Amino acid sequence: MDMRALVGRNFARIRQEKGLTQEQVEERSGFSQQYISGLEQGKRNPTIVTLFELAQALGVSHVDLVMPDSRAKATRKK
């Protein structure tokens, strides 16, 4: 499992579900739009602290960013 790709997919999905643009997340988190774009593309390897801060900017748990796709889908259906 490629954790960078998983985190990127989860981050992009949650951001879009919340109706946020990358620029809005930039304003909330302090991370640049370029960093967020790279994260969503699976090109970044965020630290635990970064994951926590990005999750706070989205209003979710940091666990949501690392949850495997199958569990994330099951959680959304509930």
N, C-alpha and C positions, 0 to 999 in steps of 0.2 A: 504494500500500500504506500503510495507516495503522499506523505503527510502534507507537503507543500500544496499539492493539487487539491487534496481534501479540504484543507483550511481555506484555500482560495474559493472553491466551489461553495462551501458553506457560507463564507463571508459574503460573497456576491448574492447568493440566494436570500440570505437574511436581510441584507441591505435593500434589495429590490422589494421584498415582501413588506418592508417598513416604508417603502416609497421614498427612499433617500437616494440622492445622487452621490457620486464620489466626492464632489466638492462640499456637500453638506456634511459628510463624514469627516472630511478634512477640517472643517470649522469646529466640529465637535471634539475631535480627537487630537488635533495638532499634527497629525501625520499628513504628509503631502499627498495630493491627488495622484502624483506619479508613483509614490510608494503603494498607495491603495490599489492602483491599477496593476502594478507588478505582483502584489499579493494575490489579487483575484486571478491572475494568469498563472499562478503557481511558481512564480520566479523569485519570490522572497521567502526567507527562512526566519520567521518572526520568533523573538524570544518569548518566554512565558509572560514577562511583564508587558510586552507589546500586545500579545493576545488578550491579556486582561484589560488593558486600556482600550483596545479596539472594541472588545465586547461591551465595555461600559458605554462607549460612544453609540453603540447600536441598541443599548438597553436590554442586553441578553447576558446569559452566563458565558464565561469563557469556555465552559464545557461544550456549549452549542457549536463552537467553532471547530472542535476536534472530533465531534461525534461522527462515526461512520455513516455513510449515506443511507443505508438501510434503516438504521435506528432513527435518523433524522426524519425520514419519510413516515415511519410509523408514529413518531411523536406528533407530527403535523396533522395526521389523520384523526387523532383523538380529540 
